[in-house]
């Protein structure tokens, strides 16, 4: 899925991220999606793309975010991720729960 607008560096980055995602058990299509999104975000952060969303330029970098917002990385999922899952599972009282309480409710 490498695109014509990507430099050789970005194509290598894409392949590296894709192979890492495949190694960690992602399917081919999911690995390609993860790699493409990551490369495009990095391009936007470095001014290599014509347009960029606010989150692409102002949010933390993809490399840093990977460990912080993953399901099992340091600190686990964010409060917002837990709350969104609780909302989708219609857990009552979620609006008054803190992060630890949301984690406990979602485990049950």
Beta strands, then each sheet from edge to edge (+ up, - down):
end
